[in-house]
């Protein structure tokens, strides 16, 4: 009887250790190769079999959620912090720069910030909170006459998608190039001397794009 009671905590501890190793390996592999990295490579780096990985994380979305929950929490916190700035434009610009820096620092975050994962509720809750705060950042900057009047929240998603491409394309040769790109974009977002733009994509179009990217990543 005592042997059985001693075995159960040991089994639970082993399972917890395996889960931590899988999540740590996923963070490292996703950071290097993006969220479409082979799950076999994550299992290998974690030192576990594929069956163990799938027992803990039956879907790629579940593993992405575990690996990036902290990163999305940082994303959401950054938006809330930016709202505390007394200068609406400074808060808006600082948030854009911080999120783009997150993309530059982590290949996985580069992907996750431009995708949506409907089955990973925790991630989507954090993303929704950050998006609501960003909408308020934009509203305040426009009300202050600092952000161009035709800027819409979907433009931010386009910016992140474009920055992801810059980060990937220049990572080896010019790893700081994204900073210039973001500076150019922010300059173009100012209300001063703003020229009319073509129509923005609709929220539904942006969402479909993010879902397409997510499906490509989980293939």
C-alpha angles and dihedrals in degrees: 000000000000091000090057092050091049092050096054097062089044091054091047091049091050091050092049091050091050091050092051091048092050093049092047091049091047092053091051096045094043090049090054101038109014129249093298090068114130113271088217088066091052091051091048093050091047090052094237135112123258090250090059092050093050092045089060097034113025093181137035089239090059091052093045089051092052093045097046106032091102092047092051089046088055089049091053094044091051090058092049091049092049089057088063092065112109089215110067094204093048091051092048095047095043091053094049091049093047095051092046089050088054088055092050092050098049128034090202093053087047087064101036095053091059098042136069126221109196094183093052097075096177093057094046092049090055092044091050092050092050091047093052091051091047090052088055091048090055093045092053093047091049092047088053090053092243103107120058110264095233095056111119129188091251088065088068091058089051089050092053092048091050093046089051088058092048091049093051095043096049101030095110104032104031110010094174096052091101089069091062091045091053091046091053092048094049090049088054090051094060116109092227110104092348114173124209116274132210114263116290120239113264121252089252092054092049091048092051089051092051091048090050090052090048093051090048089051093050095048 
